[in-house]
Amino acid sequence: MTSTLTATPFTGLGVALATPFSSGSSADGQVRKPQVDHAAYERLIRHVLADGRGVDYLVVLGSTGEAATVTDVERHALIRQAVELTRQPTRDAGRSTPLPVVVGIGHNDTERTCELAAQAAAAGADGLLVVTPYYNKPQVSGLVAHYSAVADAAPGLPIIAYNVPGRTGCSLTPTAMRQIWAVDQVVALKESSGDLRQIAQLCQQAPAGRAILAGDDDLALASIAVGAQGLVSVCANVAPVETAELVAAARAGEMDTARERFALLAPLMAALFAETNPVPVKAALACLGLTSASVRLPLSPAEPGTWTGVQSALADLQAARRQATGTWSSTTRMPAIPASPAALVS
């Protein structure tokens, strides 16, 4: 558990990147496993970084990145691609330094998690996102040992613990975190319990130099108001500039501006969680012409109602941008929203 880390390098806005896949259909009409679409992945990253002054780091291969169905070979290629793209010259994006890349490595087998940690470190990761072991329902002592083992597998690499009990059946309570903070490399907690009272308590007890990060877009403003130091966002795949403005204003205490940005994004946030993440965000990215809407089984394509909600939210955001006369600093523009999603699934 020895580390020279003294403070988290991860505050502000982190973008939980989706992993684009090609169509699962082939020329002979057979349905096959969708393949990673690296060209679309580059488009998505460049879209997110188009205004690099607002995004602070990328998170690859988390829940939004469908990490559970990505192979080791695919993982390595995705990590390397993200690292290489964020190391390229960035003068046109307003950044002078490389953007950190955090890699999701969570697994319910500690040995396997440690293997993934070492692989991510070798591929150039700047940090690790480590979800609590799912299904096993470990005791607090087991959780502490799990995070300690991951730290030993990737010495010196900062770790963001990830609490999402709705997916794992295991919650990082304030009691558990008091012990897990003793693992020096655990520098932040992505908190997706949805319980604002717990979030406030975690913020109050976090040691100096450690951060609580909102893990739910719709609770970002409230979480920052009670002490969170940033957001790991799904919404920022689609609207990175406005999401960055929300986070920056909230962290600066500019609450009127923060509330305006939240009101602007609230319909999109709701639409992006109408079904299991990342199904709706894949639909939204397809509408923007960035990726296909394909997901890997056991997830299934977005329902018609989800498409309708996503398209409506994108159209509203597009209209707000067109009406802006200086109130919003956003400069990005979306293409026209298609009337039908039929051609966007593949």
Disulfide bonds with the S-S distance in Angstrom:
none
